[in-house]
Amino acid sequence: MNFVKTLKTIKKQKYLIIMVLPFVIWLIIFRYVPLWGWITAFQNYKPGLPIFQQQWVGLKYFKEMFSDPEFYLVMRNTLAMSILSLIFGFPLPIILAILINEIIGLIKQPILFFGEPKYFWWIVVFSDIWKEVGWNTIIFLAAMTSINPELYEAAEVDGASRFRKIWHITLPGIMPTVIMILILSIGNIINIGFERQFLLRTSAVRNVSDVIDLYALDYGIRAGRFSFGTAAGIFKSVISLILLFSANKITKKVTGYRII
């Protein structure tokens, strides 16, 4: 019975399935197929040799990574910039516009942003907010369109102010979307990437700019230690899964919403 019902649902939504199919294929090719390369983290990988002729070394590179003081420095930088992005990335876009508008004319001399380590985390955070704020705003606006307009009409009849309508109707109405984005953001907290840090870092800010991805690049791939770089990538993925499921479980208990 359930099988027949599933077939009917698939037939009814066939055009939606066709639309999403290219993305699923992309996901499989670029996200899941490369997982095969994870086994190199447990080998003394040498380019050119078949993968099953490599020397197996077990957890050697994981132990080496966790015993390296540099690893904890880049983890600090990664978590600091990610958490700051999470905290400051959720407020309304208007806040950023006001800050930019108000700062004009308030400084008396140029600030060497790229020469002062204390500014680097904030440069990365606000550049990330600038990049993501438009997309997230569209998502929240789309969620707001699903709220029943009659709720606002009823609230207005009862004499509710605009702030009251926002607090009691708009925010509860988009809460499932807010929770979904929050959970995904927490799950991705360690996946900060390296492009901005790589392009913006200088020798003066090196201690605060290196993140886990740059660590894997510099001490793994560039050094010819492909297994070490893969081990760092596996560590990132495991932490991301733990954060994702933890955030999902906590939000389920606190708010009643979850994504999985």
LINMOWO-V921082 format. One record per backbone hydrogen bond with DSSP energy under -0.5 kcal/mol. NH is the residue of the N-H (numbers start at 0). CO is the residue of the C=O. Records with the same first field share a line. If there is no record, write none. Layout:
# LINMOWO-V921082
NH = CO / CO
This chain:
# LINMOWO-V921082
4 = 0
5 = 1
6 = 2
7 = 3
8 = 4
9 = 5
10 = 6
11 = 7
12 = 8
13 = 10
16 = 12
17 = 13
18 = 14
19 = 15
20 = 16
21 = 17
23 = 19
24 = 20
25 = 21
26 = 22
27 = 23
28 = 24
29 = 25
30 = 26
31 = 26 / 27
32 = 27
34 = 31
35 = 32
36 = 33
37 = 34
38 = 35
39 = 36
40 = 37
41 = 38
42 = 39
43 = 54
44 = 39 / 42
48 = 45
52 = 49
53 = 50
54 = 43
56 = 41
57 = 41
59 = 56
62 = 58
63 = 59
64 = 60
65 = 61
66 = 62
67 = 64
68 = 66
70 = 67
71 = 67
72 = 68
73 = 69
74 = 70
75 = 71
76 = 72
77 = 73
78 = 74
79 = 75
80 = 76
81 = 77
82 = 78
83 = 79
84 = 80
85 = 81
86 = 82
87 = 83
88 = 84
94 = 91
95 = 91
96 = 92
97 = 93
98 = 94
99 = 95
100 = 96
101 = 97
102 = 98
103 = 99 / 100
105 = 102
112 = 110
114 = 111
115 = 111 / 112
116 = 114
118 = 115
119 = 115 / 116
120 = 116
122 = 118
123 = 119
124 = 120
125 = 121
126 = 122
127 = 123
128 = 124
129 = 125
130 = 126
131 = 127
132 = 128
135 = 131
136 = 132
137 = 133
138 = 134
139 = 135
140 = 136
141 = 137
142 = 138
143 = 139
144 = 140
145 = 142
146 = 143
150 = 147
151 = 147
152 = 148
153 = 149
154 = 150
155 = 151
156 = 152
157 = 153
158 = 155
159 = 154
164 = 160
165 = 161
166 = 162
167 = 163
168 = 164
169 = 164
170 = 165
172 = 168
173 = 169
174 = 170 / 171
177 = 173
178 = 174
179 = 175
180 = 176
181 = 177
182 = 178
183 = 179
184 = 180
185 = 181
186 = 182
187 = 183
188 = 185
190 = 187
191 = 189
197 = 193
198 = 194
199 = 195
200 = 196
204 = 201
205 = 202
207 = 204
208 = 204 / 205
209 = 205
214 = 210
215 = 211
216 = 212
217 = 213
218 = 214
219 = 215
220 = 215
221 = 216
223 = 220
224 = 219
225 = 223
228 = 224
229 = 225
230 = 226
231 = 227
232 = 228
233 = 229
234 = 230
235 = 231
236 = 232
237 = 233
238 = 234
239 = 235
240 = 236
241 = 237
242 = 238
243 = 239
244 = 240
245 = 241
246 = 242
247 = 243
248 = 244
249 = 245
250 = 246
251 = 247
252 = 248
253 = 249
254 = 250
255 = 250 / 251
256 = 250
